[in-house]
Amino acid sequence: MDLRRKLPPRPPSSSSTTTKSVSVDRSTSPVPKASDALPLPLYLTNGIFFTLFFSVAYYLLHRWRDKIRSSTPLHVVTLSELAAIVSLIASFIYLLGFFGIDFVQSFIATSRGDECDDVDDSFDDSVVKEKPKPKVFINTKDPNYIPNIPKPKGFINTKDPNYIYEDDEQIVDDVVRGSVPSSSLESKLGDCFRAASVRRRALEITTGRSLLGLPLEGFDYEAILGQCCEMPVGYVQLPVGIAGPLLLNGSEYMVPMATTEGCLVASANRGCKAIFASGGATAILLKDGMTRAPVIRFATAERASQLKFFLEDSVNFDTLSVVFNKSSRFARLQNIQCSIAGKNLYVRFTCSTGDAMGMNMVSKGVQNVLDFLQNDFPDMDVIGISGNFCSDKKPAAVNWIEGRGKSVVCEAVITEDVVKKVLKTTVPALVELNMLKNLTGSAIAGALGGFNAHAANIVSAVFIATGQDPAQNIESSHCITMMEAVNNGKDLHVSVTMPSIEVGTVGGGTQLASQSACLNLLGAKGSNRESPGSNARLLATVVAGSVLAGELSLMSAIVAGQLVKSHMKYNRSSRDIASTV
């Protein structure tokens, strides 16, 4: 029986006047497949798109992490990133069709159906529709065949850099097991707060101890990424008090102090009151230069001496300055000081650093000089970029004598009336206590730069509030307090000399919101474009003025016998701690 029938001819198209009649037997024609339209075999096409998708995703994730670390807006994209995004979308559409939404195949089939409509075929549509559908034959030997086998639990490769965690508990388990390093959570998750939360939970499980009470929310963890703190699990609450106004060099400053010691802010505030009532204090900046001292070894002491003479020769200083100053537009080499220990040479570079504290800046400049010297002294062996002749974060006589950072002296004349009414003591008593305590007592103790009552107390509190490096409190607290009766013994001249206050108003913790606000309160936030370095110098003088206020108040409290009484009142809590646990 002839199943074919002749369809009536279609009207001619605009492009042709005649239509060719073609008879096609669908029962014997191969079934068209989507892969027939591809220029390459299906398995090669799949491989190309799989590789493209994961490669582009990996590239974009790395770019995302770099932008987060450098605080670059994510919506700002380069040409390469735009091309990567387009490639990612294209490969994703293909893979989406391959895994079930087979619109590619539908599109090709539809296209071929349209072509067949343009052909005068002779099929009996009613007979074709009645034809039973053949069973689907699966060729398991096909290299493109993917068996539908359920994956066992834990099959997912979480070490894959492209894997995206949707469940926090899953990645917590991986961190606890050690399969995912805790330090990589920020880059792996792309969310600094989520990384801190996961790390915190993993830490509690690992140690078996709760971190209840340590705040987690309410902090910008992206602000500290790559610059302030690694692997955060929360933040510490620290109260900030205000002492002042401090009348210094004709201007008034409200001094922020972050501390947990009772009486400290109140004591500094009383000192500020005494200074204000007496007409204010004067602070003078003596030096401004950060230091770094590498240690260099030679085969002989003679050879080390030759480099020492070369570095200390004024003829060579201009050349070395040009090399050093390339590290920054603010770095300016000031002097070079050398010291020899056998065949080892210690070279102490000093340079100005603008409004930055300047450790990184001076280190880069020193590295430039060392690379330059390697040409004329190829036998030099740089053991370390820092040889402790700097000296950083350690009590050292070189800082006490030569200075490091900002060297400041601050003085004030406190009238007799203010000494009696505000400080509750007398001028002779203060002078005597200062000589026996701060000078003689410290000498007996063998103090190094510690000829004061409690300079470190004030320095630490202001440092923490304004985002300075707390460890540099060691050399920054070097201070000698002097008190002398003046104006026929009626008034008190008091001064503090601090040779190594190491502060900055840009970089590090100064960029955090809370610390930036405290610097803004002092009028020393960020970099001063009109006069680079003036903000950092202002902060150093405020630190010295605050120390002066603190010295005045504490010494007066000791003389008047108020120290123990005030601490018992303000530094001991009557709260029942047991009832809050």
C-alpha positions as CSV (number, residue, x, y, z in Angstrom):
1,M,0.0,0.0,0.0
2,D,1.3,3.3,-1.0
3,L,1.6,5.4,2.1
4,R,2.7,8.5,0.3
5,R,0.3,11.2,-1.0
6,K,0.9,14.2,-3.1
7,L,0.4,17.4,-1.3
8,P,-1.0,20.3,-3.3
9,P,1.7,22.6,-4.6
10,R,2.5,25.7,-2.5
11,P,2.4,29.1,-4.0
12,P,5.7,30.2,-5.4
13,S,7.9,32.4,-3.2
14,S,9.0,35.9,-4.1
15,S,12.5,34.7,-5.0
16,S,11.4,32.0,-7.4
17,T,8.5,31.4,-9.8
18,T,8.5,27.6,-9.7
19,T,8.7,25.1,-6.9
20,K,10.5,21.8,-7.3
21,S,8.5,18.8,-6.1
22,V,10.6,16.5,-3.9
23,S,9.5,13.2,-2.4
24,V,11.1,12.2,0.8
25,D,10.5,8.9,2.6
26,R,10.8,9.6,6.4
27,S,10.6,6.0,7.3
28,T,14.0,5.4,5.8
29,S,15.6,8.8,6.5
30,P,17.9,9.1,9.6
31,V,16.5,11.1,12.5
32,P,18.2,14.5,12.7
33,K,20.3,15.2,15.9
34,A,21.4,18.5,17.4
35,S,25.0,17.4,17.2
36,D,24.8,17.2,13.4
37,A,24.8,21.0,13.3
38,L,28.0,21.3,15.3
39,P,31.3,21.9,13.5
40,L,33.1,19.4,15.8
41,P,32.0,16.0,17.3
42,L,29.8,16.3,20.4
43,Y,32.4,15.1,22.9
44,L,35.0,17.7,21.6
45,T,32.4,20.5,21.8
46,N,31.4,19.5,25.3
47,G,35.0,19.4,26.4
48,I,35.7,22.9,25.0
49,F,32.7,24.5,26.7
50,F,33.4,22.7,30.0
51,T,37.0,23.9,29.9
52,L,35.9,27.4,28.9
53,F,33.3,27.7,31.7
54,F,35.5,26.6,34.6
55,S,38.6,28.5,33.3
56,V,36.7,31.8,33.0
57,A,34.9,31.2,36.4
58,Y,38.3,30.6,38.1
59,Y,39.8,33.7,36.5
60,L,36.8,35.9,37.6
61,L,36.9,34.5,41.2
62,H,40.6,35.4,41.5
63,R,39.9,38.9,40.1
64,W,37.1,39.3,42.6
65,R,39.4,38.3,45.5
66,D,42.1,40.8,44.3
67,K,39.5,43.6,44.1
68,I,38.2,42.9,47.6
69,R,41.8,43.0,49.0
70,S,42.6,46.2,47.2
71,S,39.2,47.8,48.0
72,T,38.5,48.2,44.2
73,P,34.7,48.5,43.4
74,L,33.5,45.2,41.9
75,H,31.4,46.9,39.3
76,V,34.5,48.5,37.7
77,V,35.6,45.9,35.1
78,T,38.4,45.8,32.6
79,L,38.1,44.8,28.9
80,S,39.5,41.3,29.8
81,E,37.0,40.9,32.6
82,L,34.2,41.9,30.3
83,A,35.3,39.4,27.7
84,A,35.5,36.7,30.5
85,I,31.9,37.5,31.7
86,V,30.6,37.2,28.1
87,S,32.4,33.9,27.7
88,L,31.1,32.7,31.0
89,I,27.5,33.5,30.0
90,A,27.9,31.8,26.6
91,S,29.4,28.6,28.0
92,F,26.8,28.5,30.8
93,I,23.9,28.7,28.2
94,Y,25.4,25.8,26.3
95,L,26.0,23.7,29.4
96,L,22.5,24.5,30.6
97,G,21.1,23.2,27.3
98,F,23.3,20.1,27.5
99,F,22.0,19.2,31.0
100,G,18.3,19.1,30.2
101,I,17.0,22.3,28.8
102,D,17.9,21.2,25.3
103,F,16.9,24.4,23.5
104,V,19.9,24.0,21.2
105,Q,18.5,20.7,19.9
106,S,15.0,22.2,19.7
107,F,16.3,25.2,17.8
108,I,18.2,23.0,15.3
109,A,15.2,20.6,14.9
110,T,12.9,23.6,14.4
111,S,15.2,25.0,11.8
112,R,15.3,21.7,9.9
113,G,11.5,21.5,10.1
114,D,11.2,24.9,8.5
115,E,13.5,23.7,5.7
116,C,11.3,20.7,5.2
117,D,8.3,22.9,5.0
118,D,9.9,24.6,2.0
119,V,10.1,21.2,0.3
120,D,7.2,19.5,-1.5
121,D,7.3,16.2,0.3
122,S,4.7,13.4,-0.1
123,F,4.0,12.0,3.4
124,D,0.7,10.8,4.7
125,D,0.7,12.7,8.0
126,S,-2.2,10.6,9.5
127,V,-0.2,7.4,9.0
128,V,3.0,8.8,10.4
129,K,1.2,9.9,13.6
130,E,-0.3,6.4,14.1
131,K,3.2,4.8,13.9
132,P,4.3,3.5,17.3
133,K,7.3,5.2,18.9
134,P,10.4,3.1,19.0
135,K,12.0,2.3,22.3
136,V,15.0,4.5,23.1
137,F,18.2,2.6,22.7
138,I,21.1,3.7,25.0
139,N,24.5,2.9,23.7
140,T,26.5,2.5,27.0
141,K,29.7,2.0,24.9
142,D,29.3,5.5,23.6
143,P,32.3,7.6,24.9
144,N,29.8,10.4,25.5
145,Y,27.5,8.3,27.7
146,I,27.2,9.4,31.3
147,P,25.7,6.8,33.6
148,N,23.0,8.1,35.9
149,I,24.5,6.8,39.1
150,P,23.6,8.5,42.4
151,K,26.7,10.0,44.0
152,P,27.5,8.8,47.5
153,K,27.5,11.3,50.4
154,G,30.8,13.3,50.5
155,F,31.5,12.8,46.9
156,I,31.7,16.5,46.2
157,N,35.3,17.7,45.7
158,T,35.3,20.7,48.0
159,K,39.0,21.2,47.3
160,D,38.1,22.4,43.8
161,P,38.8,26.1,43.7
162,N,35.6,26.6,41.7
163,Y,33.4,24.9,44.2
164,I,30.9,27.2,45.8
165,Y,29.6,26.3,49.3
166,E,25.9,26.8,49.7
167,D,25.8,25.4,53.3
168,D,27.9,26.9,56.0
169,E,27.7,23.7,58.1
170,Q,29.4,21.8,55.3
171,I,32.4,24.2,55.1
172,V,32.6,24.3,58.9
173,D,33.0,20.5,58.8
174,D,35.7,20.8,56.2
175,V,37.6,23.4,58.3
176,V,37.3,21.2,61.4
177,R,38.6,18.2,59.4
178,G,41.4,20.3,58.0
179,S,40.5,19.7,54.3
180,V,39.9,23.5,54.0
181,P,42.5,25.9,55.5
182,S,41.0,28.4,57.8
183,S,43.2,31.1,56.3
184,S,41.6,30.6,52.9
185,L,38.0,31.2,53.8
186,E,37.9,34.8,52.6
187,S,39.0,33.9,49.1
188,K,37.0,30.7,49.0
189,L,33.7,32.2,50.1
190,G,34.1,35.7,48.7
191,D,32.4,37.1,51.8
192,C,34.6,38.4,54.7
193,F,31.8,38.4,57.3
194,R,30.7,34.8,56.3
195,A,34.3,33.7,56.5
196,A,34.7,35.1,60.0
197,S,31.4,33.4,61.1
198,V,32.5,30.0,59.7
199,R,35.9,30.3,61.2
200,R,34.5,31.2,64.6
201,R,32.1,28.2,64.5
202,A,34.9,25.9,63.5
203,L,37.1,27.2,66.3
204,E,34.3,26.6,68.9
205,I,33.9,23.0,67.7
206,T,37.7,22.4,67.6
207,T,38.4,23.8,71.1
208,G,35.1,22.8,72.7
209,R,34.8,26.3,74.2
210,S,32.3,29.0,73.4
211,L,33.1,32.5,72.1
212,L,29.8,33.8,73.5
213,G,30.4,37.5,74.5
214,L,32.9,38.2,71.7
215,P,31.0,40.3,69.2
216,L,30.9,39.2,65.5
217,E,28.3,41.4,63.9
218,G,28.6,45.2,63.4
219,F,32.2,45.2,62.1
220,D,33.5,45.8,58.6
221,Y,35.7,42.8,58.0
222,E,36.5,43.8,54.4
223,A,38.2,46.9,55.8
224,I,40.9,44.7,57.5
225,L,41.4,42.2,54.7
226,G,45.1,42.1,53.8
227,Q,46.2,45.0,56.0
228,C,45.2,44.8,59.6
229,C,44.3,41.3,60.9
230,E,44.3,37.8,59.5
231,M,41.7,35.0,60.3
232,P,39.3,37.2,62.4
233,V,36.6,35.6,64.5
234,G,35.2,38.8,66.0
235,Y,36.3,42.0,67.5
236,V,37.0,43.3,71.0
237,Q,35.0,46.1,72.5
238,L,37.1,48.8,74.1
239,P,35.7,52.0,75.6
240,V,37.0,55.3,74.4
241,G,37.0,58.3,76.8
242,I,37.7,61.9,76.1
243,A,40.2,64.1,78.0
244,G,40.3,67.8,77.5
245,P,40.2,70.4,76.3
246,L,44.0,70.3,76.0
247,L,45.2,73.8,75.2
248,L,48.3,73.2,73.1
249,N,50.1,75.7,70.9
250,G,47.1,78.0,71.1
251,S,44.6,75.4,69.9
252,E,42.2,73.2,71.9
253,Y,42.1,69.4,71.4
254,M,39.7,66.8,72.8
255,V,41.9,63.8,73.2
256,P,40.4,60.3,72.6
257,M,41.8,57.6,74.9
258,A,40.9,53.9,74.6
259,T,41.6,52.1,77.8
260,T,40.1,49.7,80.4
261,E,42.0,51.3,83.3
262,G,39.8,53.2,85.7
263,C,41.0,56.8,86.7
264,L,43.3,57.1,83.6
265,V,41.0,59.3,81.5
266,A,39.9,61.2,84.6
267,S,43.5,61.8,85.7
268,A,44.5,63.0,82.2
269,N,41.4,65.3,82.1
270,R,42.5,66.9,85.4
271,G,46.0,67.5,84.0
272,C,44.4,69.1,80.9
273,K,42.3,71.3,83.2
274,A,45.4,72.5,85.1
275,I,47.3,73.3,81.8
276,F,44.3,75.1,80.4
277,A,43.8,77.2,83.5
278,S,47.5,78.2,83.4
279,G,47.5,79.4,79.8
280,G,48.2,76.3,77.9
281,A,51.3,74.2,76.9
282,T,53.8,74.5,74.1
283,A,55.1,71.6,72.0
284,I,58.1,71.7,69.7
285,L,59.0,69.1,67.1
286,L,62.7,68.5,67.3
287,K,63.1,65.7,64.7
288,D,61.0,63.7,62.2
289,G,62.6,60.6,60.7
290,M,61.8,56.9,60.7
291,T,64.7,54.4,60.7
292,R,65.6,51.0,59.3
293,A,68.9,49.3,59.8
294,P,69.9,46.2,57.7
295,V,72.8,43.9,58.8
296,I,75.4,43.2,56.1
297,R,78.1,40.6,56.3
298,F,81.5,40.5,54.5
299,A,84.3,38.1,54.4
300,T,86.6,40.4,56.4
301,A,86.2,43.3,58.7
302,E,88.4,45.4,56.3
303,R,85.8,45.0,53.6
304,A,83.0,45.9,55.9
305,S,84.9,49.1,56.9
306,Q,85.3,50.1,53.2
307,L,81.5,50.0,52.8
308,K,81.1,52.0,56.0
309,F,83.5,54.8,54.7
310,F,81.6,54.8,51.4
311,L,78.2,55.2,53.0
312,E,79.3,57.9,55.4
313,D,81.2,59.9,52.7
314,S,79.1,63.1,52.0
315,V,80.2,62.9,48.4
316,N,78.1,59.7,47.9
317,F,75.1,60.9,49.9
318,D,73.4,62.7,47.0
319,T,73.6,59.6,44.8
320,L,72.3,57.3,47.5
321,S,69.5,59.8,48.2
322,V,68.3,59.6,44.6
323,V,68.2,55.8,44.8
324,F,66.5,55.8,48.2
325,N,63.9,58.4,47.3
326,K,62.6,56.4,44.3
327,S,60.6,54.2,46.8
328,S,58.0,57.0,47.5
329,R,57.1,60.6,46.7
330,F,57.2,61.3,50.4
331,A,60.4,59.3,51.4
332,R,63.4,61.6,51.7
333,L,66.7,60.2,53.0
334,Q,68.1,62.3,55.8
335,N,71.2,60.6,57.1
336,I,73.1,57.2,57.3
337,Q,74.7,56.0,60.4
338,C,77.0,52.9,60.5
339,S,78.2,50.6,63.2
340,I,80.6,47.6,62.9
341,A,80.7,44.4,64.9
342,G,83.7,42.4,63.4
343,K,83.0,41.7,59.8
344,N,79.3,42.6,60.2
345,L,78.1,46.1,59.2
346,Y,74.9,47.7,60.6
347,V,73.6,50.6,58.5
348,R,70.9,52.8,60.1
349,F,69.0,54.8,57.4
350,T,66.8,57.7,58.6
351,C,64.2,59.3,56.3
352,S,61.1,61.5,56.4
353,T,57.8,59.6,55.6
354,G,55.1,62.2,55.3
355,D,51.9,61.5,57.2
356,A,52.6,57.7,57.3
357,M,54.3,56.1,60.2
358,G,56.7,54.9,57.5
359,M,58.1,51.5,58.3
360,N,57.2,50.1,54.9
361,M,58.3,53.2,53.2
362,V,61.8,53.3,54.7
363,S,62.1,49.5,54.2
364,K,61.5,49.9,50.4
365,G,64.0,52.7,50.2
366,V,66.6,50.7,52.0
367,Q,66.1,47.8,49.6
368,N,66.7,50.1,46.7
369,V,70.0,51.2,48.1
370,L,71.1,47.6,48.9
371,D,70.4,46.6,45.3
372,F,72.3,49.6,44.1
373,L,75.3,48.8,46.4
374,Q,75.5,45.2,45.1
375,N,77.1,46.5,41.9
376,D,80.1,48.0,43.6
377,F,80.2,45.6,46.5
378,P,79.2,42.2,45.0
379,D,80.7,40.3,47.9
380,M,78.3,41.9,50.4
381,D,75.8,39.4,52.0
382,V,72.6,41.0,53.2
383,I,71.7,38.9,56.2
384,G,68.5,40.8,57.0
385,I,66.6,44.0,56.1
386,S,66.4,44.7,59.9
387,G,69.4,44.1,62.1
388,N,67.8,45.6,65.3
389,F,70.0,48.8,65.1
390,C,66.8,50.5,64.0
391,S,65.4,49.8,66.6
392,D,61.7,48.8,66.4
393,K,59.4,47.7,69.2
394,K,62.2,47.2,71.7
395,P,63.7,49.5,74.4
396,A,67.0,50.7,72.9
397,A,69.5,53.4,73.8
398,V,69.9,54.4,70.1
399,N,66.3,55.5,70.0
400,W,66.6,57.3,73.4
401,I,69.7,59.1,72.2
402,E,69.3,59.6,68.5
403,G,65.5,59.5,68.3
404,R,63.1,57.7,66.0
405,G,59.9,58.8,64.4
406,K,58.9,62.2,65.9
407,S,61.1,63.8,68.7
408,V,59.0,66.2,70.7
409,V,59.5,68.4,73.8
410,C,56.4,69.8,75.5
411,E,56.4,72.3,78.4
412,A,54.0,74.4,80.5
413,V,54.1,76.7,83.5
414,I,51.5,75.8,86.1
415,T,50.7,78.7,88.4
416,E,50.8,78.3,92.2
417,D,47.1,78.9,92.5
418,V,46.3,76.1,90.0
419,V,48.7,73.7,91.7
420,K,46.8,74.2,95.0
421,K,43.2,74.4,93.7
422,V,43.2,71.9,90.8
423,L,46.1,69.6,91.7
424,K,45.6,69.8,95.4
425,T,49.3,70.0,96.3
426,T,52.3,72.4,96.4
427,V,55.1,73.3,94.0
428,P,58.0,72.2,96.3
429,A,56.3,68.8,96.9
430,L,56.0,68.1,93.2
431,V,59.6,69.1,92.5
432,E,60.9,66.9,95.3
433,L,58.9,63.9,94.3
434,N,59.9,64.2,90.6
435,M,63.6,64.3,91.6
436,L,63.4,61.3,93.9
437,K,60.9,59.2,91.9
438,N,61.3,60.0,88.2
439,L,65.0,60.8,88.2
440,T,66.8,59.1,91.1
441,G,64.5,56.1,91.4
442,S,64.6,55.3,87.7
443,A,68.4,55.6,87.7
444,I,68.6,53.1,90.6
445,A,66.3,50.8,88.6
446,G,68.6,51.1,85.5
447,A,65.7,52.5,83.5
448,L,66.2,53.1,79.7
449,G,64.1,56.1,78.7
450,G,61.8,55.5,81.6
451,F,62.3,58.6,83.6
452,N,58.7,59.4,84.1
453,A,55.6,58.5,86.1
454,H,53.4,56.7,83.6
455,A,54.0,58.0,80.0
456,A,53.2,54.6,78.6
457,N,49.7,54.7,80.0
458,I,48.8,57.8,78.0
459,V,50.6,56.8,74.9
460,S,49.0,53.4,74.7
461,A,45.5,54.8,75.2
462,V,45.9,57.4,72.5
463,F,47.6,54.9,70.2
464,I,44.8,52.4,70.4
465,A,42.1,55.1,69.9
466,T,43.8,56.5,66.8
467,G,44.9,53.2,65.1
468,Q,48.6,53.3,65.8
469,D,50.7,50.2,66.3
470,P,50.4,49.4,70.0
471,A,53.7,47.5,70.1
472,Q,55.5,50.7,69.2
473,N,54.4,52.1,72.6
474,I,57.7,50.7,73.9
475,E,60.0,53.2,72.3
476,S,57.3,55.9,71.9
477,S,56.9,56.0,75.7
478,H,60.6,56.9,76.2
479,C,60.2,60.1,78.2
480,I,62.0,62.2,80.8
481,T,59.8,64.4,83.0
482,M,61.3,67.5,84.5
483,M,59.8,69.7,87.2
484,E,61.3,73.0,88.5
485,A,60.1,75.9,90.6
486,V,60.1,79.2,88.7
487,N,59.1,82.8,89.3
488,N,60.8,82.9,92.7
489,G,59.6,79.4,93.6
490,K,55.9,80.3,93.2
491,D,55.0,78.5,90.0
492,L,55.9,75.1,88.5
493,H,57.7,74.6,85.2
494,V,57.0,71.1,83.9
495,S,58.2,69.4,80.7
496,V,58.3,66.1,79.0
497,T,60.9,65.2,76.4
498,M,60.0,62.3,74.1
499,P,62.6,61.4,71.5
500,S,60.8,58.6,69.6
501,I,57.1,59.0,69.1
502,E,56.2,56.7,66.2
503,V,52.8,57.8,64.8
504,G,51.0,58.2,61.4
505,T,47.7,59.3,60.2
506,V,47.5,57.1,57.0
507,G,47.8,53.4,56.6
508,G,47.3,50.5,59.0
509,G,44.6,50.8,61.6
510,T,44.1,54.5,60.9
511,Q,41.9,53.6,58.0
512,L,39.3,51.8,60.2
513,A,36.1,53.6,60.9
514,S,36.4,54.0,64.6
515,Q,40.1,55.0,64.6
516,S,39.5,57.3,61.7
517,A,36.7,59.1,63.7
518,C,39.1,59.6,66.6
519,L,41.7,61.1,64.3
520,N,39.0,63.3,62.7
521,L,38.2,64.6,66.2
522,L,41.8,65.8,66.6
523,G,41.8,67.3,63.1
524,A,44.5,64.9,62.0
525,K,42.7,62.5,59.8
526,G,44.4,61.1,56.7
527,S,47.1,62.9,54.7
528,N,47.5,66.6,54.5
529,R,47.8,67.5,50.9
530,E,48.8,71.1,51.4
531,S,51.6,70.2,53.9
532,P,52.5,66.5,53.7
533,G,53.5,65.2,57.2
534,S,51.8,68.0,59.2
535,N,48.9,65.7,60.4
536,A,51.3,63.1,61.7
537,R,53.4,65.8,63.4
538,L,50.3,67.3,65.0
539,L,49.3,63.9,66.4
540,A,52.8,63.5,67.9
541,T,52.5,66.9,69.7
542,V,49.1,65.9,71.0
543,V,50.5,62.7,72.4
544,A,53.3,64.6,74.1
545,G,50.8,67.2,75.5
546,S,48.6,64.4,76.8
547,V,51.5,62.8,78.5
548,L,52.4,66.1,80.1
549,A,48.8,66.3,81.5
550,G,49.0,62.7,82.7
551,E,52.3,63.3,84.5
552,L,51.0,66.4,86.3
553,S,47.9,64.7,87.6
554,L,49.5,61.4,88.7
555,M,52.4,63.0,90.4
556,S,50.0,65.3,92.2
557,A,47.8,62.3,93.3
558,I,50.9,60.6,94.7
559,V,52.0,63.6,96.6
560,A,48.5,64.2,98.0
561,G,48.1,60.6,98.9
562,Q,45.1,60.2,96.6
563,L,46.4,57.4,94.4
564,V,45.2,54.4,96.3
565,K,41.9,56.1,97.3
566,S,41.0,57.1,93.7
567,H,41.9,53.7,92.3
568,M,39.8,52.0,94.9
569,K,36.9,54.2,93.9
570,Y,37.1,54.1,90.1
571,N,39.2,51.1,89.2
572,R,37.3,48.4,91.2
573,S,33.9,47.3,90.2
574,S,31.2,46.6,92.9
575,R,29.2,44.6,90.3
576,D,28.5,41.0,91.2
577,I,30.3,39.2,88.4
578,A,29.1,35.8,89.5
579,S,25.5,36.9,88.9
580,T,26.2,37.8,85.3
581,V,27.8,34.5,84.3
